[in-house]
């Protein structure tokens, strides 16, 4: 027996030693790609030495003698810190994910190939001005210089992920940067998704009830939508929810996650210190690392600092010495789904409005798939855009037999000068030059917020499609391509894009709310991203005659929920303080405890409180109760509470209170019945997850920010190293927005919000501050992988200075890039994965 014990002990000890040795070896290999920020390099492609000073937060300050050298160095440091992220973005934009991930990403690749994003990016290279092309070329040379260092210097394949996947990295090219910007355009638009959802809902709801659940813009008169079944004969109601994403790593999001942001500005006269103010926090899906990379560039036109996107040589949002710029999603209706009728005699032809048939333009492309046979796709285009199969955007639910769907979209341009616009904006000396730079911007459509010494402005940038005033659906639902009035008619002149310059009130703000009140087709959009955050912003702005950097920060971090404050008294009016106290342990007593907490709550979505969790669960359960019987499976596409819908129901606007009655039951339920049942149901679900002690519940336990690694984040064991989870305040409708996932076992996970925050004060520009949601490095073994995340979670910021003395004083690493002799210009290839 003793001998057996000794052998078991030896085996266990051996396994433990092997495990520790394995971990040590694994760590050694993975850590080889950690960057030494003090290492110097001699590189071909530079014309003069460049100094890269990284401060303690790993923000690089890049100082060179020419703009091309600075962009070269930006490409080099982007690749040092985010090489995997860059190559993944490029592969997504090229439709080449399946070469790494196999059949699981085939549908995503297929969608990108059918949209032909990379071909359009290649064509758009020639459309850039000379300065932008030089920047793109120099940036590509910098990226390639680091790739060469990785290949030559045994630097752990450049990133830990390349130990798990194919390590070959093709050279970077100018088209790759343009393709990533087009990919961002796809991520930030959601109008195709909204068209499909509206069409599907119209097949199961009468027109007046459709206007409840997807209300038209209340600020203008709108003609009644045609019945979709009559518009496109043969379309039938579906029996399942809509699945918009085309698989893992899909850039297509559901409508509620397709883009958002906040930005506001004050003229010097509304600033306590006498300088213009600007705050901006763009909202995107959370990832680890975040999409943003903080950097400072010293250009010939002056210093610029702010947020870049790895893969592109521009500061997308930030400031110079004279001016700051921010972006919010404009919600411009830049997409139309067009249903084309096939020729019964020849399915390679489609019907034109004049009764003739035209042949599709066609081309074949081959998708290489790991561990599977290559897939050959036949790409087709009609006069209205690329043809998409029914499994994309769930178009099969709105496309009857004998028809196909085309996508019209402003980003499908082979002469896309958006990169040139971004480059000119970055070096603009003032408002006039910045506004003029926006003329060249095509997609994604954004509201550009500007502030500087010459005032403030808000300008919609992006091509605004022109439609026929007699368009059959006005772009709100898919339309028949055989009708003359369907389709885009070019774009409006830039002067038609909404612009607000130095308003009399001295303040400008946008939270994705409606910006203009103009009739179709100059309306911008029927769908806007916010109705509630703008109310919170207005309330905060009214509290002060003049503002400061601190008051703008306070607004950016505000967590008071205007939806809860408006709706809870309305839906609970007949539930509060009615009847006797219920016996302990009964559902009634549980309900009364919850109502008592809500009655004393000010609407602050604080992570440490139970009230936000109760309120959100109640509203979610209530909406589900209201719509499930009418919508069936489509209710799964409307899981987040809609403030406008619930208010319409409770105020019985247009007879909307009929939603409270369960159509399958004999009794006629009232809205009070629905509110009580929904609250009881919500409390039961919460007690199952968080225990019976209601006072101990915490909103932050449910509302965790999910900065997850897009590839390794679902791998057992590894996910504990690569994912960043944080308890957070805020919610769907707070200014400090934390958009919930809305489905799954924890529907309150925070999956979409401000990955970057910046506040700029031009009374003292170097007092400006910014922060990103994770860290600068994409290497999960680096201390800079998540070091900014805790500051971000607590609502803290780091300095945003253009002072080179301050950069040197706080230097945590100084890297010097020296040109090889003789200096040679690196010529990147035209293509590469």
Secondary structure, DSSP 8 states (H G I E B T S, - for coil): -HHHHHHHHHHHHHHHHHHHHHHHHHHHHHHTT---TT--EEETT-SS-EEEEEETT--EEEE-SSHHHHHHHHHHHHHHHHHHHHHHHHHHHHT-THHHHGGGGHHHHHHHHHHTHHHHHHHHGGGS-HHHHHHHHHHHHHHHHHHHHHHHHT-GGGSGGGGTS--------HHHHHHHHHHHHHHH--HHHHHHHHHHHHTTS-HHHHHHHT---TTS-------HHHHSTT----SS------STT-S---GGGS-EEEEEEE-GGGBTTSS-EEEEEEEEE--SS-SEEEEEEEETTEEEEEEEETTSSSEEEEEESSEEEEEEE-----EEEEEEEEETTEEEEEE-TTS-EEE-EEEEEEE--TTS--EEEEEEEETTEEEE-TTSTTGGGT--TTEEEEEEETT--SS--HHHHHHHHHT--SHHHHHHHGGG--SS-EEEEEEETTEEEEEEES--EEE-TT-SSTTSS-EETTSTT-SEEEE--GGGS-EEES-TTSEEEESS-------TTSS--S--S-SSHHHHHHHHHHT-SSB-HHHHHHHHT--B-HHHHHHHHHHTTTTTT-SS---TTSHHHHHHHHHHHHHT---B--TT-SHHHHHHHHHHHHHHHHHHHHHGGGGGG--S--HHHHHHHHTTGGGGGGGGS-TTSSS---HHHHHHHHHHHHHHHHHHHH-S-GGG--HHHHSEEEE--TTGGGSTTTHHHH-EEEE---BTTSSSBEEE--SSS-TT-EEEEESEEEEEETTSGGG-EEEESS-S---TTSTTSSTTHHHHHTT--EE----HHHHHHTEEEEEEEEE-SS-------S---
